[in-house]
Amino acid sequence: QVQLVESGGGWVTAGGSLRLSCVASGSILGYTMGWYRQAPGKQRELVATIISGGATNYTDSTKGRFTISRDNAEKTVYLQMNSLQPEDTAIYYCNRAQWPLRPFPFNTWGQGTQVTVSA
């Protein structure tokens, strides 16, 4: 079972940027991967996906601001987040997904990384 460790979160003011990383304990080659987030009091949502070959997809709320990427050799998935807004405040997780934008996580989740955006 693949273990996932997210990092890179923090506190920023609106308009700021953060880059999240997710390192897997095993190979992610062949898996579509995604970044999910869970805001306080809300369900976890999938916001971006990337297939093994590098094509990407985003929700309307993240398109044009977030960029997902991956390094299969390093077993790492990234999320570059620009123009952050208070509504982006959430715990961010990476996990497996299905193309184009469907949750399909492994049985386990990492601890996530907290992103807080102040107005």
Backbone as numpy.savetxt, mean C-alpha at the origin, in Angstrom:
# Nx Ny Nz CAx CAy CAz Cx Cy Cz
3.98 -19.62 4.35 3.14 -18.43 4.35 4.03 -17.19 4.35
3.74 -16.28 3.45 4.53 -15.06 3.34 4.23 -14.13 4.50
5.28 -13.63 5.13 5.15 -12.59 6.17 5.48 -11.25 5.54
4.75 -10.22 5.97 4.89 -8.89 5.38 5.21 -7.88 6.47
6.17 -7.01 6.20 6.56 -5.98 7.16 6.53 -4.61 6.46
5.61 -3.77 6.92 5.46 -2.43 6.36 6.23 -1.40 7.18
6.69 -0.35 6.51 7.39 0.73 7.19 7.27 2.00 6.36
7.69 3.11 6.96 7.74 4.36 6.22 6.65 5.36 6.55
5.71 4.96 7.38 4.65 5.88 7.74 5.16 6.99 8.64
4.27 7.94 8.92 4.65 9.05 9.78 3.58 10.11 9.78
3.97 11.27 10.29 3.06 12.41 10.38 3.52 13.48 9.41
2.59 13.97 8.60 2.90 15.05 7.67 1.74 16.04 7.65
2.01 17.24 7.17 0.95 18.21 6.95 0.38 18.03 5.54
-0.81 18.53 5.34 -1.47 18.39 4.04 -0.56 18.92 2.92
-0.52 18.16 1.83 0.36 18.49 0.72 1.70 17.81 0.76
2.00 17.17 1.89 3.27 16.49 2.04 3.31 15.14 1.36
4.47 14.49 1.49 4.70 13.20 0.83 5.30 12.20 1.81
5.04 10.94 1.54 5.66 9.83 2.26 5.89 8.69 1.29
6.88 7.86 1.59 7.12 6.66 0.80 7.09 5.45 1.72
6.15 4.58 1.46 5.99 3.36 2.25 6.72 2.21 1.58
7.20 1.30 2.42 7.85 0.08 1.92 7.21 -1.13 2.58
7.25 -2.24 1.87 6.72 -3.50 2.39 7.66 -4.60 1.94
8.27 -5.26 2.91 9.21 -6.34 2.61 8.54 -7.67 2.93
8.61 -8.58 1.97 8.03 -9.91 2.15 9.11 -10.91 2.56
8.70 -11.91 3.33 9.66 -12.93 3.78 9.96 -13.94 2.69
9.09 -14.02 1.70 9.28 -14.96 0.60 9.06 -14.28 -0.73
9.20 -15.04 -1.78 9.06 -14.46 -3.12 7.65 -13.95 -3.36
7.57 -12.78 -4.01 6.28 -12.22 -4.43 6.12 -12.31 -5.95
7.10 -12.91 -6.60 7.05 -13.03 -8.05 5.82 -13.83 -8.45
5.06 -13.29 -9.38 3.84 -13.97 -9.83 2.59 -13.53 -9.11
2.75 -12.85 -7.98 1.59 -12.35 -7.25 1.27 -10.92 -7.64
-0.01 -10.63 -7.81 -0.44 -9.25 -7.81 -0.41 -8.78 -6.36
0.20 -7.63 -6.15 0.30 -7.08 -4.79 -0.47 -5.77 -4.72
-0.85 -5.41 -3.52 -1.61 -4.18 -3.35 -1.32 -3.50 -2.03
-1.66 -2.24 -1.98 -1.66 -1.49 -0.72 -3.10 -1.26 -0.29
-3.35 -1.59 0.96 -4.65 -1.40 1.58 -4.49 -0.34 2.67
-5.61 0.25 3.07 -5.58 1.16 4.21 -6.85 1.03 5.00
-6.73 1.31 6.30 -7.88 1.29 7.19 -7.88 2.53 8.04
-8.86 3.37 7.79 -9.03 4.60 8.56 -9.83 4.29 9.82
-9.71 5.13 10.85 -10.45 4.89 12.09 -11.95 4.75 11.84
-12.54 3.68 12.34 -13.96 3.48 12.21 -14.43 3.04 10.84
-13.51 2.73 9.95 -13.89 2.34 8.59 -13.31 0.96 8.26
-13.86 0.36 7.22 -13.35 -0.93 6.77 -12.05 -0.75 5.99
-11.27 -1.79 5.98 -10.04 -1.78 5.22 -10.38 -1.72 3.73
-9.68 -0.86 2.98 -9.93 -0.73 1.56 -8.62 -0.88 0.78
-8.75 -1.44 -0.40 -7.63 -1.60 -1.31 -7.52 -0.34 -2.16
-6.33 0.28 -2.21 -6.20 1.56 -2.91 -5.30 1.52 -4.13
-4.48 0.49 -4.27 -3.58 0.40 -5.43 -3.14 -1.04 -5.60
-2.97 -1.44 -6.85 -2.46 -2.78 -7.15 -1.37 -2.72 -8.20
-0.53 -3.76 -8.21 0.53 -3.86 -9.20 0.73 -5.34 -9.52
0.72 -5.65 -10.81 0.97 -7.03 -11.20 2.47 -7.30 -11.23
2.82 -8.55 -11.38 4.22 -8.91 -11.33 5.04 -8.19 -12.40
4.45 -7.95 -13.55 5.16 -7.29 -14.65 5.22 -5.78 -14.53
4.46 -5.20 -13.57 4.58 -3.78 -13.30 3.40 -2.89 -13.64
2.39 -3.42 -14.33 1.21 -2.59 -14.59 0.51 -2.29 -13.27
-0.09 -1.10 -13.21 -0.68 -0.63 -11.95 -2.12 -0.19 -12.12
-2.83 -0.14 -10.98 -4.20 0.35 -10.98 -4.46 1.04 -9.65
-5.36 2.02 -9.66 -5.61 2.84 -8.48 -7.10 3.13 -8.32
-7.50 3.43 -7.09 -8.84 3.95 -6.88 -8.88 5.40 -7.36
-10.08 5.89 -7.55 -10.21 7.29 -7.98 -9.60 8.24 -6.96
-9.66 7.88 -5.68 -9.18 8.78 -4.64 -7.65 8.86 -4.58
-6.96 7.89 -5.15 -5.49 7.88 -5.08 -4.83 8.09 -6.43
-5.59 7.96 -7.50 -5.02 8.10 -8.84 -4.43 9.50 -9.02
-3.23 9.57 -9.55 -2.56 10.85 -9.78 -1.78 11.36 -8.59
-1.99 10.76 -7.42 -1.25 11.18 -6.21 -0.36 10.08 -5.68
-0.79 8.83 -5.79 -0.05 7.69 -5.28 0.57 6.93 -6.43
1.75 6.35 -6.19 2.41 5.50 -7.17 2.88 4.22 -6.49
2.38 3.10 -6.96 2.82 1.80 -6.43 3.90 1.25 -7.34
4.89 0.63 -6.75 5.97 0.00 -7.52 6.46 -1.23 -6.77
7.30 -2.01 -7.42 7.77 -3.23 -6.78 9.16 -3.58 -7.28
9.88 -4.30 -6.44 11.18 -4.86 -6.79 11.10 -6.34 -6.45
10.84 -7.15 -7.45 10.64 -8.58 -7.19 11.90 -9.23 -6.61
13.05 -8.81 -7.07 14.29 -9.40 -6.57 14.49 -9.11 -5.09
14.07 -7.90 -4.66 14.20 -7.52 -3.26 12.96 -7.87 -2.45
11.97 -8.49 -3.11 10.73 -8.89 -2.43 10.08 -7.71 -1.72
10.07 -6.56 -2.39 9.60 -5.32 -1.77 8.59 -4.63 -2.67
7.57 -4.07 -2.03 6.55 -3.26 -2.69 6.59 -1.87 -2.07
6.46 -0.86 -2.90 6.53 0.52 -2.43 5.22 1.26 -2.72
4.99 2.31 -1.95 3.88 3.23 -2.25 4.38 4.65 -2.02
4.58 5.37 -3.11 4.93 6.79 -3.03 3.63 7.59 -2.96
3.48 8.36 -1.91 2.26 9.12 -1.70 2.58 10.61 -1.71
2.02 11.33 -2.66 2.21 12.77 -2.78 0.89 13.49 -2.57
0.98 14.79 -2.34 -0.22 15.61 -2.14 -1.16 14.98 -1.12
-0.61 14.55 -0.02 -1.40 13.88 1.00 -2.44 14.83 1.60
-3.59 14.26 1.93 -4.71 15.01 2.51 -5.14 14.36 3.81
-5.81 15.09 4.68 -6.24 14.50 5.97 -7.04 13.21 5.79
-7.79 13.10 4.72 -8.59 11.89 4.50 -7.74 10.67 4.14
-6.44 10.88 3.92 -5.52 9.76 3.69 -5.03 9.16 5.00
-5.36 9.77 6.12 -4.96 9.26 7.43 -5.52 7.86 7.64
-4.63 6.91 7.91 -5.04 5.51 8.06 -3.81 4.68 8.41
-4.06 3.44 8.76 -2.98 2.45 8.83 -2.89 1.81 7.46
-1.70 1.75 6.91 -1.48 1.21 5.57 -0.83 -0.17 5.66
-1.35 -1.08 4.87 -0.88 -2.45 4.81 -0.62 -2.85 3.37
0.33 -3.73 3.16 0.43 -4.35 1.84 0.04 -5.82 1.98
-0.45 -6.37 0.89 -0.83 -7.77 0.86 -1.12 -8.17 -0.59
-1.40 -9.39 -0.79 -1.76 -9.88 -2.11 -3.09 -9.26 -2.54
-3.30 -9.16 -3.83 -4.55 -8.63 -4.37 -4.82 -9.32 -5.71
-5.96 -8.98 -6.30 -6.30 -9.48 -7.63 -6.48 -8.31 -8.57
-6.06 -8.48 -9.79 -6.23 -7.47 -10.83 -7.68 -7.40 -11.23
-8.25 -6.20 -11.46 -7.55 -4.93 -11.41 -7.46 -4.29 -10.03
-8.48 -4.51 -9.21 -8.48 -3.84 -7.90 -9.42 -4.59 -6.97
-9.07 -5.83 -6.67 -9.90 -6.68 -5.83 -9.06 -7.25 -4.70
-9.57 -7.15 -3.46 -8.82 -7.74 -2.34 -8.70 -9.25 -2.48
-7.51 -9.76 -2.18 -7.26 -11.21 -2.19 -6.06 -11.46 -1.31
-6.20 -11.11 -0.01 -5.02 -11.16 0.85 -4.61 -12.57 1.24
-3.35 -12.71 1.61 -2.89 -13.92 2.26 -3.64 -14.06 3.60
-3.45 -15.18 4.25 -4.15 -15.41 5.52 -3.66 -14.52 6.64
-2.48 -13.95 6.51 -1.95 -13.11 7.57 -1.67 -11.71 7.05
-1.68 -10.76 7.99 -1.37 -9.37 7.71 -0.15 -8.95 8.50
0.56 -7.97 7.97 1.62 -7.34 8.74 1.04 -6.41 9.78
1.92 -5.71 10.46 1.45 -4.81 11.52 0.96 -3.49 10.96
1.26 -3.23 9.70 0.86 -1.97 9.08 1.77 -0.83 9.49
1.57 0.31 8.84 2.32 1.51 9.17 1.36 2.69 9.19
1.41 3.46 10.26 0.46 4.56 10.47 0.86 5.79 9.65
-0.10 6.32 8.93 0.07 7.58 8.21 -0.93 8.57 8.78
-0.44 9.70 9.23 -1.30 10.74 9.79 -1.04 12.04 9.04
-2.10 12.63 8.50 -1.98 13.87 7.73 -2.82 14.93 8.43
-2.19 16.01 8.82 -2.90 17.09 9.49 -3.19 18.21 8.49
-4.29 18.91 8.76 -4.71 19.99 7.85 -3.80 21.19 7.97
